[in-house]
Amino acid sequence: MRVPISWLRAHIPADNLSDDDLAWRLTMAGLEVEQIICPNEPELACLDTKVTPNRGDLLSIAGVARELGAIADLDPVPQVVTRIPVDMSAYPVSVESAVGCPRYCAAVINGVGKLPATPAFMVERLEAAGLRSLGIIVDITNYVMLELGQPLHAYDADRIGGREIIVRYAAKGERARTLDGVERVLTPEVLVIADKDDVIGLAGVMGGETSEVTESTTSIVLESAHFDQGVIRRGAKSLGLSTEASYRFERVVDPELPPVAMARAIDLLVEYASVERPRSIVDSNTGLRPVPTLSMRMSRAKDVLGVSLPKAFVADKLRRLGFGVVSDGETVHATVPSWRADLSREIDLVEEVGRLWGYDRLPETLPAGSLRGADSPSGSFERHLRSMLTGVGLTECFSHTLGAVSAFDDSEALAHRITVRSALSSDLSGLRTSLLPGLIGAIGLNLRNKQHDIRLFEIGKVFDTPNPGEYREHRSVSAALCGEAIDYFSAKGVAEAILSDLGLLHGITWKAVARGGYHPGRCAEILVDGRCVGMVGETDPDIARQSLDLQQGLVRIACLELDADVLADLSRALPVPRYAEPPRFPSVVRDIAMVYGDNVPYQDISDCIVRSAGDLAKTVSLLSVFTGDRIGEGKKSVALRLVMRSPERTLTDADVDTVMDGVRSALETQLNAVGR
């Protein structure tokens, strides 16, 4: 906000402070200020203030003057206004949403005839603050808004249908033409000011063209209301419209200010526009928040700020800011003023007195106390995974949490995807459901830069909405590999390394599945003790080429995605590893080669052998797979190695032959295998 310095000085006696001193003192109290100097017209010099979203009270001359008074121990010039009695029958006002509009003040002002020009001092101050002069009625409403921080609006009373004002939400598809000449389509989240026939204004944003004050206006209805900040923010955002009024309401306007600002505007209208002073006003006052009282321990302030502040200093500064202050021993109780909705805790009071003491005066100290922290279990688990994956040659990657719909989003994932209502682009249209699109995008960037041997991983959160209105986020660990000799088994090896490191390899099952984004026939679901922990496979070649934005050529990408939260739960549930003495009896190795249908999964063969061999089976490993004319069409020969051992005795040839005969019989019966 631009604050004309001459206007500010009219609100506070700061003649002994230079313009530079004013800017410096406000800056030291935490308000970002830039001084705008006008050498040829010193009366137009301004302070350009940058106001944080929680300090809507500083979007006015009076607010800045109050702040400066507290900083420099100056008393602002009291604002004298002629308060007018309240009479709810003065004009029909119906507020249908007390949440959106807790307070609505209105006054009917007659005697608006041929209006004089706006006084020169007012035009000068408005233009210095960045506003154009638009006629004395609009100028006075803008003047009061800049002076006190309360937006106002004037309606032509004769153009209000039914002589009644209704504050309500817009109907879906309802239209309104605003003062800028644009016809806008409204949504139900837009709060409007209406009469019995039509919308005459967008509450807290902009007035309507149908009720605009013109040269033929003879009487006006002056509005001064308090609107909910969230309601105005949502409405203005849905319309893509931002005004001086909405900018203030979005940052909270003092709910006690509407009748004061109205009285000030009426005084100016009577003095400079020669209108008739109304006998009464309407003040519909419902739903205002209670005024809180906060307590601050002086010892707590010392611990936070590092300096012992005099209690008299604290009480004086808070009173100058508008607080009601009562001291109780070493505790200060402060009643928060209505314009400071951002204060709700003890630490907020500590911050207030700290900045008024001066950030430049606070000593530099090191934090006190014991710092014996420890990483959380989830953090330790992530660190362990990260160390293991970098140890097997992968490089960590970080991708954007927002992303576009990807080939890895099947119909179920799309149904549960969390979208962004006002996305900046389609590439940032929703929260990611998988880490793989980001990793594949990083691979594409590397390929376009002639880097072909790529092994990336990422540990991060993915998001979905399992039920309407319910949002879920969980950690995922994913990897994508590309380069020479990379295939499905490369990713499977990384997955096995992770599961082995966590002690979960014993109960693992690989189940062939078809999944969107993956190569058909080269994709498997990973089960640990029957519980799904993730996927491993190669990406679909066409999808890989499109995702990598490659014009030609075949790129093979192997990838895996595991649910890190499930892995953590399973690993924590494992018993504590205990020492076991080495086996006393030797193992026996036997190879078995049989012919199967080419649609029989290796996992089924391995499971069948383990079930048949029972407790004697220690490991089953693949030796070779042969296909071709000698085997037969639609057939494959699979050779496996079975390692057997008994914990009680040395196995004899007869024992081993009995087991192997049982294994062959089981394979022939259950999988239609044929011996070679």
Secondary structure, DSSP 8 states (H G I E B T S, - for coil): -EEEHHHHHHHS--TTS-HHHHHHHHHHTT-EEEEE--SS-GGG-EEEEE--TT-GGGSSHHHHHHHHHHHHT------------B-TTSS-EEES-TTT-SEEEEEEE----S-----HHHHHHHHHTT-----HHHHHHHHHHHHHS---EEEEGGGSGGG-EEEEE--TT-EEEBTTS-EEE--TT-EEEE-SSSEEEETTTEEBGGG---TT---EEEEEEE--HHHHHHHHHHHT---HHHHHHTT---TT-HHHHHHHHHHHHHHHH-----S-BEEEE-------EEEEEHHHHHHHHSS---HHHHHHHHHHTT-EEEEETTEEEEE--TT-TT--SHHHHHHHHHHHH-GGGS------S-------HHHHHHHHHHHHHHHTT-EE----SEE---TT--HHHHHT--B-TT-SSGGGSEE-S-SHHHHHHHHHHHHHTT---EEEEEEEEEEEEEETTEEEEEEEEEEEEESTT--HHHHHHHHHHHHHHTT-STTEEEEE---TTEEEEEEEEEEETTEEEEEEEEE-HHHHHHHTT-SSS---EEEEEEEHHHHHHHHHTS---------SS--EEEEEEEEEETTS-HHHHHHHHHHHHGGGEEEEEEEEEE-STTT-TTEEEEEEEEEE--SSS---HHHHHHHHHHHHHHHHHHH--EE-
